[in-house]
Amino acid sequence: MSKQFIAQYIGAASAANANGQYGNAVDWCRRAISLSSKLPEAWYNLGIAYRGQGLQEQALNALKKTDALTRDNPDAQNSVGLQLLELGALRDAERCLNRALFLAPGFVYAHSNMGMLHQMRGRLDEAEASFRKAIELQPDLAALYVNLSGLQNLRKRHELAEKAARRAIDLEPGYCKAWSSLGLIQLEQKRYKDAADSFARSLALGPLADFVLGDMMHSRMHICDWAGFDESLAKLEQQLGENRKVVNPFSVLALTADLALLRKAAEIFALNQRSEALRLGPISRQARRDRIRIGYYSADFHEHATAYLMAELFELHDKSKFELVAFSFGPDSKDTMRQRLSAAFDRFIDVSHRTDREVALLSREMGIDIAVDLKGCTQDSRPGIFACRAAPVQVSYLGFPGTMGVDFMDYIVADQTLIPTESQPFYSEKIVYLPNSYQVNDAKRQTSPQIFTREALGLPASGFVFACFNNNYKITPRTFAGWMRILNRVADSVLWLFQANADAVGNLRKEAASHGVDPCRLIFAEHLPLPKHLARIGMADLFLDTLPYNAHTTTSDALWAGLPVLTCPGASFASRVAASLLNAIGLPELIAPTQQDYENMAVELAGDSVRLAAIKEKLAQNRNSEPLFDSRLFATHIEAAYVEMHERFHSDLPPAHIFVQ
């Protein structure tokens, strides 16, 4: 009779896990185990249930029980190995997978899973060899080509990656992961329309496929294709509420300013990154030195927005108190900015060919006191370095405007405009409050002497010029509708936008027509080198910001060039940056409290040339007197923050909110 009950309990547990009812699954497994402690299926399902609940240690213990009971079963060893792999227990996973391959050398899935393990460890050549061995053994299995495709995309071998993804689709046209794999390759190549179509195909086949809805929305945002936007956003918010893997932390910034949803998206994404696999254990305490050793980590030490902002800070750091080390995992572009940055650091190290673990170990060996991550969750980021604990103190700064939702980042640099006190619970990091704005600026930035004319830029000879040079993916339907209402209220005005791709241009012009605005009133600016872009900005009259993802570096560029920026802040970090910068340059009057105020202020300024001229004059005066572009003052403030972080660590105090005066 007990055998019948055991079978029923295990079947119920398996069904509960399949439906995401992990608490029920735990109960069924416990019932089965109470009848017999030597049931590998019960322990296995219990491990899956605990993993679903985020209970890492309990899941590992249950899976190790399964391992002990199935040493001579290659199928079971492979399954346990995969679950351990998903949990990030790489050493245990490797042991199980090796056991499976010892028992069954031709076990296709074990070879494939071993490839995934190698990939997680950064052994990319070994990973490719394992994937190809699996394909050699079973060349008609679509999933194997998807794995190979993802690896090739990671290695920036886009042609090979697409070839593998399309082979998977040929073998199994209804395989949703094959379509999403293709979409990721196309997204990486900035083929946004193709990517959006591929993600849509994937969603049609698997409506709850991991992260695909968010990737589809982000691809569509790049081309300003807002078909079904409200419906998709509602689904995304619902699935986040259900703790589903639906959107990555960067893509969601342009979709919502809801702090609870942003933190949840970050936490879910972080769990999916399996950072537990990279933990190196406690970091040994370094003896105090005369200089605090600061490591800056980025893929953007070249001609890039982050470098444009930070270059002078690296030069201004007090080298008698701080030793600077750059860890660069981006391209060695050899451009002028790269040369300038290399000269600013005590040591500049290219770690692009090292694994996350190797970079963290190098950082420990070098005695880095404070590791500053300049990427967060943005493209080419490497949070695994910090999951390994590269330094005793780890800081998120500038690159990612929001919480990373992890326990290994101690601080995030902000200011009181960005993160009011009541918003602190929505950040996993402790807040470092700088006294003016969190954003550093380079007062040495160069503006081209070239004189632009309206005609040369495609602008009308007369009439008011509204502008927004933000990336197109930051333009939401709500923001654009507000802009169109403004254009309808201001006769002979135009809107000058950044031209990222032809699809966005066409879609925005169609949207303008649907709002009763002549599409010709939308003018598109092509990319120019920053000095020339700064020179042309002055041809606009007023910059209109986006919500929920503001202009960040773009706001600083506009203010530096003398162009007033009008913003309407939301609740999130990303939606309050322009307000932070306006406060720091003494222009709080350009911060609109509501959308209606934002639209009314735009119309009023367009119709009041005297008032607008006074604001521009104030901006010109404040550029040299207010804190925003005072790089030396900023350096003293962030250095004070570093000193306090360092002192807390050496005083055996945990991270805490820091207020720099």
C-alpha positions in Angstrom: 0.0 0.0 0.0 2.9 2.4 0.9 4.3 1.9 -2.7 1.0 3.1 -4.1 1.1 6.2 -1.9 4.7 6.9 -2.7 4.0 6.8 -6.4 1.0 9.1 -5.9 3.0 11.6 -3.8 5.9 11.7 -6.2 3.6 12.2 -9.1 1.8 15.0 -7.3 5.2 16.6 -6.4 6.3 16.5 -10.0 3.1 18.1 -11.2 3.3 20.8 -8.6 6.8 21.7 -9.6 5.7 21.8 -13.3 3.0 24.3 -12.3 5.3 26.4 -10.2 3.5 25.3 -7.0 6.7 24.8 -5.1 5.3 24.8 -1.6 2.9 22.0 -2.5 5.7 20.1 -4.1 7.7 20.3 -0.9 4.8 18.9 1.1 4.2 16.0 -1.3 8.0 15.1 -1.3 8.1 15.2 2.5 5.2 12.8 2.6 6.9 10.4 0.3 10.2 10.6 2.2 8.4 10.0 5.5 7.5 6.6 4.1 11.0 5.9 2.7 14.2 7.9 2.9 15.8 6.2 -0.1 13.6 7.6 -2.9 15.8 9.5 -5.4 12.8 10.8 -7.3 11.4 12.3 -4.1 14.7 14.0 -3.2 15.2 15.2 -6.8 11.7 16.8 -6.9 12.4 18.3 -3.4 15.6 19.9 -4.8 13.7 21.4 -7.7 11.0 22.7 -5.3 13.5 24.3 -2.9 15.3 25.8 -5.9 12.0 27.3 -7.1 11.5 28.9 -3.7 15.0 30.3 -3.8 16.2 28.1 -0.9 19.7 27.4 -2.2 21.2 25.4 0.6 18.1 23.2 1.1 18.0 22.5 -2.7 21.7 21.6 -2.7 21.3 19.2 0.2 18.3 17.5 -1.5 20.1 17.1 -4.8 23.2 15.7 -3.0 20.9 13.0 -1.5 19.7 12.2 -5.0 23.3 12.0 -6.2 24.2 9.6 -3.5 21.3 7.3 -4.4 21.9 7.3 -8.1 25.7 6.8 -8.6 25.2 4.0 -11.2 22.4 5.7 -13.2 23.7 8.0 -16.0 20.3 9.5 -16.6 19.9 10.4 -13.0 23.5 11.7 -12.7 23.0 13.9 -15.7 19.7 15.3 -14.4 21.2 16.0 -11.0 24.2 17.6 -12.6 22.0 19.9 -14.6 20.1 21.0 -11.5 23.3 21.6 -9.7 24.5 23.6 -12.7 21.4 25.7 -12.5 22.0 26.3 -8.8 25.6 27.3 -9.6 27.2 24.4 -7.7 29.7 23.9 -10.5 32.1 21.6 -8.7 29.3 19.2 -7.7 27.7 19.5 -11.2 30.9 18.6 -12.9 31.3 15.5 -10.8 27.9 14.3 -11.7 28.3 15.0 -15.4 31.6 13.3 -15.5 30.1 10.3 -13.7 27.3 10.2 -16.3 29.8 10.3 -19.2 31.9 7.6 -17.5 28.9 5.4 -17.3 27.7 6.4 -20.8 30.4 8.0 -23.0 27.9 8.7 -25.8 25.4 10.5 -23.6 24.4 13.4 -25.7 22.7 15.5 -23.0 25.6 15.1 -20.6 28.0 16.4 -23.3 25.7 19.4 -23.9 25.4 20.1 -20.2 29.1 19.8 -19.8 29.4 22.5 -22.5 27.1 24.8 -20.5 29.3 24.2 -17.4 32.4 25.1 -19.3 30.7 28.2 -20.6 29.7 29.3 -17.1 33.4 28.9 -16.1 34.6 31.0 -19.0 36.2 28.0 -20.7 34.8 28.9 -24.1 36.9 26.6 -26.3 36.1 23.6 -24.1 32.4 24.6 -24.2 32.4 24.7 -27.9 34.1 21.3 -28.1 31.4 19.8 -25.8 28.6 21.3 -27.8 30.1 20.0 -31.1 30.6 16.6 -29.6 26.9 16.4 -28.7 26.0 17.6 -32.2 28.2 14.9 -33.7 26.5 12.3 -31.6 22.9 13.5 -32.5 23.0 16.0 -35.4 19.2 16.3 -35.7 18.5 17.7 -32.1 17.6 21.4 -32.3 18.4 22.2 -28.7 22.1 21.4 -29.3 22.3 24.0 -32.0 20.6 26.6 -29.7 23.3 26.0 -27.1 26.0 26.4 -29.7 24.3 29.5 -31.1 24.3 31.2 -27.6 28.0 30.5 -27.2 28.9 31.9 -30.6 26.9 35.0 -29.9 28.7 35.4 -26.6 32.0 35.2 -28.6 30.7 37.9 -31.0 30.8 35.3 -33.8 27.4 36.5 -35.1 27.5 34.8 -38.5 28.2 31.4 -36.9 25.7 32.1 -34.2 22.9 32.8 -36.7 23.8 29.8 -38.8 23.4 27.5 -35.7 20.1 29.2 -34.6 18.7 28.8 -38.1 19.7 25.2 -38.2 17.8 24.7 -35.0 14.7 26.3 -36.6 15.0 24.2 -39.7 15.1 21.1 -37.5 12.2 22.2 -35.2 10.3 25.2 -36.5 8.1 25.2 -33.4 10.9 25.4 -30.9 10.5 28.7 -29.1 14.1 28.8 -27.8 15.5 28.6 -31.3 13.6 31.7 -32.3 14.6 33.6 -29.1 18.2 32.6 -29.7 18.0 34.1 -33.2 16.4 37.2 -31.8 19.3 37.7 -29.4 21.8 37.5 -32.2 19.8 40.0 -34.2 19.5 42.3 -31.2 23.3 42.2 -30.7 23.7 43.3 -34.3 21.2 46.1 -33.9 18.8 44.5 -36.4 15.9 45.5 -34.2 13.0 44.8 -36.5 14.3 41.3 -37.3 14.9 40.7 -33.6 11.4 41.9 -32.6 9.9 39.6 -35.2 12.0 36.6 -33.9 11.0 37.3 -30.3 7.3 37.6 -31.4 7.6 34.1 -33.0 9.1 32.7 -29.9 6.4 34.2 -27.7 3.7 32.8 -29.9 5.2 29.3 -29.4 6.0 29.8 -25.7 4.1 32.7 -24.1 6.1 32.4 -20.8 9.5 31.8 -22.3 12.2 33.3 -20.1 12.9 37.0 -20.7 11.5 37.0 -24.3 8.6 39.4 -23.7 11.0 42.0 -22.3 13.5 41.4 -25.2 10.7 41.8 -27.7 9.5 45.0 -26.1 13.0 46.4 -26.0 13.6 45.6 -29.6 10.4 47.3 -30.6 11.2 50.3 -28.5 14.4 50.8 -30.5 12.4 51.2 -33.7 9.5 53.0 -32.0 7.0 50.2 -32.9 4.4 50.6 -30.2 1.8 48.1 -31.5 0.2 46.4 -28.5 2.5 48.4 -26.1 -0.1 48.8 -23.3 -1.1 45.1 -23.5 2.5 43.9 -23.5 3.4 46.2 -20.6 0.4 44.9 -18.6 1.6 41.3 -19.2 5.1 42.2 -18.2 4.0 43.8 -15.0 1.7 40.9 -14.2 4.5 38.3 -14.8 6.9 40.3 -12.7 4.3 40.2 -9.9 4.3 36.4 -10.3 8.1 36.3 -10.0 8.6 35.2 -13.6 11.7 35.7 -15.6 10.3 38.2 -18.1 12.6 41.2 -18.5 16.2 42.2 -17.8 16.9 45.1 -15.5 18.2 47.4 -18.2 15.3 47.0 -20.6 12.7 47.6 -17.9 14.1 51.1 -17.1 12.5 52.5 -20.2 9.1 50.8 -19.5 8.2 51.7 -16.0 9.3 53.9 -13.0 7.6 51.6 -10.5 10.4 51.0 -7.9 8.9 47.8 -6.6 8.8 46.3 -10.1 12.3 47.5 -10.9 13.8 45.9 -7.8 11.9 42.7 -8.5 13.1 42.5 -12.1 16.7 43.0 -10.9 16.4 40.3 -8.2 14.9 37.8 -10.6 17.5 38.5 -13.2 20.3 38.2 -10.6 19.0 34.7 -9.5 19.1 33.6 -13.1 22.8 34.6 -13.4 23.8 31.8 -11.0 26.2 34.1 -9.2 26.6 31.5 -6.4 28.8 29.6 -8.8 31.4 32.3 -8.7 31.7 32.8 -4.9 35.3 32.7 -3.8 34.8 32.8 -0.1 35.6 35.6 2.3 38.2 38.1 1.2 41.2 38.5 3.4 41.7 41.8 5.2 44.4 44.0 3.7 46.8 45.9 5.9 46.2 49.7 5.7 48.3 51.5 3.1 49.2 55.1 2.7 46.9 55.2 -0.4 43.5 53.6 -0.8 43.6 51.4 -3.9 40.5 52.0 -6.1 39.7 49.7 -9.0 37.4 51.0 -11.8 35.9 48.2 -13.9 34.3 48.9 -17.3 34.0 47.9 -21.0 33.8 51.6 -21.9 37.3 53.0 -21.5 37.2 54.5 -25.0 35.1 57.0 -27.0 31.9 56.3 -25.0 29.4 58.3 -22.9 30.8 57.0 -19.6 34.3 58.0 -20.6 33.2 61.4 -21.7 31.8 62.0 -18.2 34.5 60.4 -16.1 37.8 61.2 -17.8 38.6 64.3 -15.8 37.7 62.6 -12.5 40.4 60.0 -13.1 42.9 62.8 -13.8 41.8 64.8 -10.7 41.9 62.1 -8.1 44.4 62.9 -5.4 47.2 60.5 -6.2 48.8 61.1 -2.8 45.7 59.5 -1.2 44.4 57.2 -3.9 46.0 54.6 -6.2 43.9 54.0 -9.4 43.7 50.8 -11.3 41.6 50.4 -14.5 40.2 46.9 -15.3 39.2 47.1 -18.9 37.1 44.4 -20.5 36.1 46.3 -23.6 37.8 46.8 -27.0 41.3 48.2 -27.2 40.2 51.0 -29.5 43.5 52.9 -29.4 41.4 56.1 -29.9 42.2 59.5 -28.3 40.0 58.9 -25.3 41.6 55.5 -24.6 45.0 57.1 -24.6 43.9 59.9 -22.3 42.3 57.4 -19.8 45.4 55.1 -19.9 47.5 58.0 -18.8 45.2 58.9 -16.0 45.5 55.6 -14.1 48.5 54.2 -12.1 47.8 50.9 -13.8 45.6 50.2 -16.8 45.0 46.4 -17.2 43.2 44.8 -20.2 41.2 41.9 -18.7 39.0 41.3 -21.7 40.4 37.7 -22.2 40.1 36.7 -18.5 37.2 35.1 -16.9 35.1 36.8 -14.2 36.7 34.6 -11.6 40.2 35.4 -12.9 39.6 39.1 -12.8 38.3 38.9 -9.2 41.3 36.8 -8.2 43.6 39.3 -9.8 41.9 42.1 -8.0 42.3 40.3 -4.7 46.0 39.7 -5.4 46.5 43.4 -6.2 44.8 44.3 -2.9 42.1 46.5 -4.4 40.3 48.2 -1.5 37.2 49.5 -3.3 35.9 48.0 -6.6 33.8 50.4 -8.6 31.5 48.8 -11.2 30.8 51.3 -14.0 28.5 48.9 -16.0 25.9 47.4 -13.6 23.4 45.5 -15.8 24.1 47.3 -19.1 25.5 45.9 -22.3 28.8 44.1 -21.9 28.5 44.2 -18.1 30.3 41.6 -16.1 28.6 41.4 -12.7 30.2 38.0 -12.1 33.4 39.8 -11.3 31.7 41.3 -8.3 29.8 38.2 -7.4 33.3 36.7 -6.8 33.9 39.6 -4.4 36.8 41.4 -6.2 37.3 43.8 -3.2 36.2 44.2 0.4 34.0 47.1 -0.7 32.1 47.1 -3.9 30.3 50.1 -5.4 27.8 50.5 -8.3 28.3 53.8 -10.1 27.1 55.7 -13.1 26.7 53.0 -15.8 23.4 51.5 -14.4 20.8 53.9 -13.0 19.0 51.6 -10.6 19.4 48.8 -8.1 21.2 45.6 -9.1 19.1 43.6 -6.6 22.1 41.6 -5.4 23.9 41.1 -2.0 27.4 41.6 -3.3 27.2 45.3 -4.2 27.6 47.3 -1.0 26.8 50.8 -2.2 25.2 52.8 -5.1 26.3 56.4 -5.6 23.4 58.8 -5.9 22.0 62.0 -4.5 18.9 63.1 -2.6 17.1 64.0 -5.8 17.6 60.6 -7.3 16.8 58.5 -4.2 14.7 60.3 -1.6 14.8 58.7 1.9 11.4 57.0 1.4 12.8 55.2 -1.7 15.7 53.5 0.1 13.8 50.2 0.7 13.7 49.6 -3.1 17.5 49.4 -3.4 19.5 46.4 -2.3 22.6 48.6 -1.9 23.3 51.2 0.7 23.1 54.7 -0.7 26.0 57.1 -1.0 24.5 60.6 -1.1 26.7 63.1 -2.8 25.8 66.7 -1.9 24.9 68.1 -5.4 24.4 65.6 -8.2 25.7 62.0 -8.5 26.9 62.6 -12.0 30.5 63.5 -12.6 31.3 65.7 -15.6 34.3 66.6 -17.6 34.9 70.4 -17.7 37.5 69.8 -20.4 35.1 68.5 -23.0 35.7 70.2 -26.3 33.2 71.9 -28.5 34.0 72.1 -32.2 34.6 75.6 -33.6 32.4 74.6 -36.6 29.5 77.0 -37.2 26.3 75.2 -38.0 23.3 76.8 -39.7 19.7 75.7 -39.5 19.7 75.0 -43.2 22.7 72.8 -43.0 21.0 70.8 -40.2 17.7 70.4 -42.1 15.9 72.7 -39.7 13.5 75.4 -40.9 14.7 78.9 -41.2 12.2 80.1 -38.6 10.0 78.7 -36.0 10.6 77.2 -32.5 12.8 74.1 -32.4 12.1 71.5 -29.7 14.7 68.8 -29.4 15.4 65.4 -27.8 18.7 63.7 -28.6 17.9 60.6 -26.4 18.2 57.1 -27.8 14.9 56.2 -29.5 14.2 53.3 -27.2 13.6 55.9 -24.4 10.6 57.3 -26.3 7.3 55.8 -25.0 3.9 56.3 -26.6 2.9 58.5 -23.7 5.9 60.7 -24.0 5.5 61.0 -27.7 1.8 61.8 -27.4 2.7 64.6 -25.0 5.2 66.0 -27.6 2.6 65.9 -30.3 0.1 67.9 -28.1 2.9 70.4 -27.6 3.5 70.7 -31.4 -0.2 71.1 -32.0 -0.3 74.0 -29.6 2.9 75.7 -30.9 2.4 76.8 -34.5 5.4 76.5 -36.8 7.4 74.5 -34.3 9.4 71.3 -35.1 10.8 68.4 -33.1 14.5 67.6 -33.6 15.2 64.0 -32.8 18.2 61.6 -32.8 18.2 59.3 -35.8 19.2 55.8 -34.7 17.7 53.7 -37.5 15.4 54.1 -40.5 12.6 52.0 -39.0 12.3 54.4 -36.1 12.2 57.4 -38.4 9.4 55.8 -40.4 7.4 54.7 -37.3 7.7 58.1 -35.6 6.5 59.9 -38.7 3.5 57.6 -38.9 2.8 58.2 -35.2 3.0 62.0 -35.8 0.4 61.8 -38.6 -1.9 59.8 -36.3 -1.8 62.7 -33.8 -2.6 65.2 -36.5 0.9 66.5 -36.9 2.6 66.9 -40.2 5.4 64.2 -40.3 7.7 66.8 -41.9 7.7 68.6 -38.5 9.9 65.8 -37.2 13.6 66.5 -38.1 16.2 63.8 -37.6 19.8 64.4 -36.6 22.4 62.0 -37.7 25.2 60.8 -35.4 28.2 63.2 -35.2 31.4 63.1 -33.1 30.7 64.7 -29.7 32.6 68.0 -30.3 30.5 68.6 -33.4 27.3 67.5 -31.7 27.9 69.9 -28.9 28.4 72.7 -31.5 25.1 72.0 -33.2 23.0 71.6 -30.1 22.7 75.4 -29.9 20.4 75.4 -32.9 17.6 74.1 -30.8 15.5 76.2 -28.4 14.4 73.8 -25.7 15.2 70.2 -24.9 12.2 67.9 -24.1 13.1 65.1 -21.8 11.7 61.5 -21.8 10.0 59.5 -19.0 10.5 57.0 -17.4 14.1 56.9 -18.7 15.5 60.4 -18.7 18.3 62.0 -20.7 21.5 61.4 -18.6 24.7 62.2 -20.4 22.5 63.8 -23.0 21.2 66.3 -20.4 24.7 67.2 -19.4 25.6 67.7 -23.1 22.6 70.0 -23.6 23.3 72.1 -20.5 27.0 72.4 -21.4 26.0 73.6 -24.8 23.6 76.2 -23.3 20.3 74.4 -24.2 17.7 74.4 -21.4 16.2 71.0 -20.6 12.6 70.5 -19.5 11.9 67.3 -17.5 9.1 65.7 -15.5 10.6 63.2 -12.9 9.1 59.9 -11.9 9.8 57.7 -8.9 12.8 55.7 -10.3 16.5 56.6 -10.4 16.5 56.7 -14.2 13.5 59.0 -14.2 15.0 61.6 -11.9 18.5 62.1 -13.4 17.6 65.2 -15.4 16.1 66.8 -12.3 19.3 66.0 -10.4 21.4 67.7 -13.0 19.0 70.7 -13.2 19.2 71.2 -9.4 23.0 71.0 -9.5 23.1 73.8 -12.1 20.6 75.9 -10.3 17.6 75.6 -12.7 14.9 73.8 -10.6 12.3 75.9 -12.5 12.7 73.5 -15.4 11.5 70.5 -13.4 7.8 70.0 -14.0 5.8 68.2 -11.3 3.2 66.7 -13.6 2.9 65.7 -17.3 0.3 68.5 -17.8 2.7 71.0 -16.2 5.5 69.7 -18.5 3.4 70.3 -21.6 2.1 73.7 -20.4 5.7 74.9 -19.6 6.9 73.8 -23.0 4.2 75.8 -24.7 4.7 78.8 -22.4 8.5 78.9 -23.0 8.0 78.6 -26.8 5.7 81.6 -26.7 7.7 83.8 -24.3 11.1 84.6 -25.9 12.0 87.0 -23.1 11.5 84.4 -20.4 13.4 81.7 -22.4 16.2 84.1 -23.0 16.5 84.8 -19.3 16.7 81.1 -18.6 19.4 80.7 -21.2 21.4 83.6 -19.7 21.0 82.1 -16.3 22.2 78.7 -17.6 25.3 80.4 -19.2 26.2 82.1 -15.9 25.6 79.0 -13.8 27.7 76.7 -16.0 30.8 78.2 -14.4 29.5 78.9 -10.9 27.2 76.1 -9.9 28.4 72.6 -8.9 27.4 70.5 -11.9 30.5 71.1 -14.0 32.9 71.6 -11.1 34.9 68.5 -11.6 37.4 69.2 -8.9 34.6 69.7 -6.3 33.0 66.5 -7.4 36.3 64.7 -7.0 36.6 65.8 -3.4 33.1 64.6 -2.6 33.4 61.2 -4.1 36.9 60.8 -2.5 35.3 61.6 0.9 32.7 58.8 0.2 35.5 56.4 -0.6 37.3 57.2 2.6 34.2 56.7 4.7 33.5 53.3 3.0 37.1 52.3 3.6 37.0 53.4 7.3 33.8 51.5 7.9 35.3 48.3 6.6 38.4 48.6 8.7 36.3 49.4 11.7 34.4 46.1 11.2 31.2 48.1 10.5 28.7 46.9 7.8 27.8 49.1 4.9 25.5 51.9 5.8 24.0 55.0 4.1 26.6 57.6 3.6 25.9 61.4 3.5 28.8 63.4 2.1 28.7 67.0 3.2 
